[in-house]
Amino acid sequence: MSEAIAFLPPRAAVLSRRAEILADLKELVPPGRLVDERNALVPFETDGFIAYRRRPLAVVLPETTAQVAAVMKYCHRYGIPVVPRGAGTSLSGGAIPQEDAVVLGLSAMTGIIDVDYANRCATVQAGVTNLAISEAVGADGYFYAPDPSSQLACTIGGNIAMNSGGAHCLKYGVTTNNLLGVKMVLVDGTIVDLGGKHLDAEGYDLLGLVCGSEGQLGIVTEATVRLLAKPEGARPVLFGFDSAEAAGSCVADVIGAGIIPVAIEFMDKPAIEICEAFAKAGYPLDVEALLIVEVEGSEAEMDAMLASIVEIAKRHGVKTVRESQTATEAALIWKGRKSAFGATGRIADYICMDGTVPLSQLAYVLRKTSEIIDRYGLRVANVFHAGDGNMHPLILYNINDPEDAAKAEAAGMEILKLCVDAGGCLTGEHGVGIEKRDLMLHQFTQVDLNQQMAVRSAFDADWILNPSKVFPLEGRG
Ligand SMILES: Cc1cc2nc3c(=O)[nH]c(=O)nc-3n(C[C@H](O)[C@H](O)[C@H](O)COP(=O)(O)OP(=O)(O)OC[C@H]3O[C@@H](n4cnc5c(N)ncnc54)[C@H](O)[C@@H]3O)c2cc1C
């Protein structure tokens, strides 16, 4: 395990009162909803950013907003740090606790409260998984658009905290574009409603502020999300290229021409091989880079859009164009892409980087990324949301070799800086968490950060909500 990233030192006053705190918390949640035994705490020590772990003070798993409010009121009163947690799939360490923290898990809050087709929205508890929303309304011809690859497990509360995206967000936007309202518990236990079933905010866009705030402004307990009608048809098409740069340039030209398919996903050769071995999706193995482009609409609309895309792809020397012919083939194509991280995990440990770049810089950043990886003597698989310019180099390493882990982290940090220097930003959809916290000064000035911290302090003056995350520990004032 690498120890390059520091956590805040635990508050001695909290650690010394552990027994008393546990007894008090037990009174605030239903029986069995307080986890405090050493072994039972292990699953809560880390998240998808597995290089780091800390054992929390305790975990509470409330079932209602009122119970969340009672826990927050108590923790606020005694200055106990609180780390909200959904499914713990964060790839930036957002849900990793610290030793003096109570983990407030929302995974027991899985109720679908209301499905309202007249207003095209659904209201759900924060622990409902992303996929469960689409499953609940699918038979009626609707779906919830943002589709992180982790959608089987990740919760809507986590999606809101990270402003999550997914393959189909190119056309439909990310979480913030599909969120209408939240019920949220403030740090002192006050319950507030932001937004509702209507578009746009009255006054400041606080909903927009909360979306992407990484569990630092309040605990989301309910969400009202937009439902969309399913398209008439959808067709994923595989485009194989001889080089990653050709594929990257093709993406920039497609979007530049004003063509917005539902999805444009990119895989380089290592990623193609890894995903094909796992999913048997029929990906071509004789190409250096693959684009999965999905179009949707009527048959005529899909044909017309595809013809324009093929035309552009030809200008970039496309080698293979293969349309899915059946629903099974289409599902396999997506299965391969969506299981990319899991399939990679079968062959090596990896850190998944998440930077965003302007599309015109895709080819350049891909080239520079492989130079960085070569310099460190590492291996990388690139699989990412190309249409959004959201890069995900998966840097392969051995977690049990501290030197290898340190190299992987250093290479990752260089790649993220490269994204910023190319006019992009540190995160596309995985948040800052602890992973990118110390790079924030590469993206922002101290003055920028002071402004952001002032906003955070307006919600949580004592910084007890997820305090080790997002802002560099030094320079917090
Ligand atoms: C295999 C894999 C594939 C992935 N693919 C994608 C992808 O395609 N797109 C993408 O965007 N992400 C992806 N992720 C990252 C991750 O799934 C998302 O960040 C997701 O939104 C996290 O949800 P969660 O419920 O697991 O939240 P957690 O990991 O538990 O928490 C994430 C953050 O949200 C905060 N939080 C959680 N719940 C609440 C709440 N109710 N109120 C306030 N704060 C809260 C936590 O404190 C933490 O900061 C992937 C992860 C994995 C492991």
The ligand as an SDF file (V2000), in Angstrom:
LIG
                    3D

 53 58  0  0  0  0  0  0  0  0999 V2000
  -15.9820   -0.5770  -11.9610 C   0  0  0  0  0  0  0  0  0  0  0  0
  -16.3130    0.8730  -11.7800 C   0  0  0  0  0  0  0  0  0  0  0  0
  -16.7730    1.5970  -12.8610 C   0  0  0  0  0  0  0  0  0  0  0  0
  -17.0830    2.9540  -12.7100 C   0  0  0  0  0  0  0  0  0  0  0  0
  -17.5710    3.6410  -13.7770 N   0  0  0  0  0  0  0  0  0  0  0  0
  -17.9460    4.9290  -13.6240 C   0  0  0  0  0  0  0  0  0  0  0  0
  -18.5050    5.6470  -14.7200 C   0  0  0  0  0  0  0  0  0  0  0  0
  -18.6720    5.1370  -15.8250 O   0  0  0  0  0  0  0  0  0  0  0  0
  -18.8600    6.9260  -14.4950 N   0  0  0  0  0  0  0  0  0  0  0  0
  -18.6940    7.5380  -13.2680 C   0  0  0  0  0  0  0  0  0  0  0  0
  -19.0430    8.7050  -13.1270 O   0  0  0  0  0  0  0  0  0  0  0  0
  -18.1720    6.8730  -12.2260 N   0  0  0  0  0  0  0  0  0  0  0  0
  -17.7980    5.5960  -12.3680 C   0  0  0  0  0  0  0  0  0  0  0  0
  -17.2650    4.9160  -11.3020 N   0  0  0  0  0  0  0  0  0  0  0  0
  -17.0550    5.6300  -10.0140 C   0  0  0  0  0  0  0  0  0  0  0  0
  -18.2020    5.5020   -8.9980 C   0  0  0  0  0  0  0  0  0  0  0  0
  -19.0070    4.3760   -9.2850 O   0  0  0  0  0  0  0  0  0  0  0  0
  -19.0530    6.7800   -8.9720 C   0  0  0  0  0  0  0  0  0  0  0  0
  -18.2780    7.8520   -8.4460 O   0  0  0  0  0  0  0  0  0  0  0  0
  -20.3290    6.6340   -8.1410 C   0  0  0  0  0  0  0  0  0  0  0  0
  -21.1410    7.7620   -8.2860 O   0  0  0  0  0  0  0  0  0  0  0  0
  -20.0910    6.4260   -6.6560 C   0  0  0  0  0  0  0  0  0  0  0  0
  -21.3260    6.0270   -6.0690 O   0  0  0  0  0  0  0  0  0  0  0  0
  -21.3470    5.2410   -4.6940 P   0  0  0  0  0  0  0  0  0  0  0  0
  -22.7480    5.0260   -4.2990 O   0  0  0  0  0  0  0  0  0  0  0  0
  -20.4990    4.0400   -4.7700 O   0  0  0  0  0  0  0  0  0  0  0  0
  -20.6930    6.3390   -3.7460 O   0  0  0  0  0  0  0  0  0  0  0  0
  -19.4990    6.1630   -2.7250 P   0  0  0  0  0  0  0  0  0  0  0  0
  -18.3020    5.6320   -3.4010 O   0  0  0  0  0  0  0  0  0  0  0  0
  -19.9690    5.4570   -1.5220 O   0  0  0  0  0  0  0  0  0  0  0  0
  -19.2510    7.6930   -2.3480 O   0  0  0  0  0  0  0  0  0  0  0  0
  -18.7740    8.5860   -3.3160 C   0  0  0  0  0  0  0  0  0  0  0  0
  -18.7750   10.0050   -2.7390 C   0  0  0  0  0  0  0  0  0  0  0  0
  -20.0870   10.4250   -2.5220 O   0  0  0  0  0  0  0  0  0  0  0  0
  -20.3210   10.7840   -1.1710 C   0  0  0  0  0  0  0  0  0  0  0  0
  -21.6790   10.3390   -0.8910 N   0  0  0  0  0  0  0  0  0  0  0  0
  -22.1980    9.1010   -1.0970 C   0  0  0  0  0  0  0  0  0  0  0  0
  -23.5110    9.0880   -0.8300 N   0  0  0  0  0  0  0  0  0  0  0  0
  -23.8280   10.3430   -0.4350 C   0  0  0  0  0  0  0  0  0  0  0  0
  -25.0340   10.9620   -0.0280 C   0  0  0  0  0  0  0  0  0  0  0  0
  -26.1790   10.2830    0.0160 N   0  0  0  0  0  0  0  0  0  0  0  0
  -25.0110   12.2650    0.3180 N   0  0  0  0  0  0  0  0  0  0  0  0
  -23.8530   12.9710    0.2620 C   0  0  0  0  0  0  0  0  0  0  0  0
  -22.6910   12.4420   -0.1340 N   0  0  0  0  0  0  0  0  0  0  0  0
  -22.6840   11.1420   -0.4790 C   0  0  0  0  0  0  0  0  0  0  0  0
  -19.2240   10.0810   -0.4010 C   0  0  0  0  0  0  0  0  0  0  0  0
  -18.8800   10.7490    0.7950 O   0  0  0  0  0  0  0  0  0  0  0  0
  -18.0740   10.1300   -1.4020 C   0  0  0  0  0  0  0  0  0  0  0  0
  -17.4370   11.3700   -1.3380 O   0  0  0  0  0  0  0  0  0  0  0  0
  -16.9180    3.5840  -11.4410 C   0  0  0  0  0  0  0  0  0  0  0  0
  -16.4530    2.8360  -10.3520 C   0  0  0  0  0  0  0  0  0  0  0  0
  -16.1380    1.5010  -10.5170 C   0  0  0  0  0  0  0  0  0  0  0  0
  -15.6470    0.7370   -9.3260 C   0  0  0  0  0  0  0  0  0  0  0  0
  1  2  1  0
  2  3  1  0
  2 52  2  0
  3  4  2  0
  4  5  1  0
  4 50  1  0
  5  6  2  0
  6  7  1  0
  6 13  1  0
  7  8  2  0
  7  9  1  0
  9 10  1  0
 10 11  2  0
 10 12  1  0
 12 13  2  0
 13 14  1  0
 14 15  1  0
 14 50  1  0
 15 16  1  0
 16 17  1  0
 16 18  1  0
 18 19  1  0
 18 20  1  0
 20 21  1  0
 20 22  1  0
 22 23  1  0
 23 24  1  0
 24 25  2  0
 24 26  1  0
 24 27  1  0
 27 28  1  0
 28 29  2  0
 28 30  1  0
 28 31  1  0
 31 32  1  0
 32 33  1  0
 33 34  1  0
 33 48  1  0
 34 35  1  0
 35 36  1  0
 35 46  1  0
 36 37  1  0
 36 45  1  0
 37 38  2  0
 38 39  1  0
 39 40  1  0
 39 45  2  0
 40 41  1  0
 40 42  2  0
 42 43  1  0
 43 44  2  0
 44 45  1  0
 46 47  1  0
 46 48  1  0
 48 49  1  0
 50 51  2  0
 51 52  1  0
 52 53  1  0
M  END
$$$$
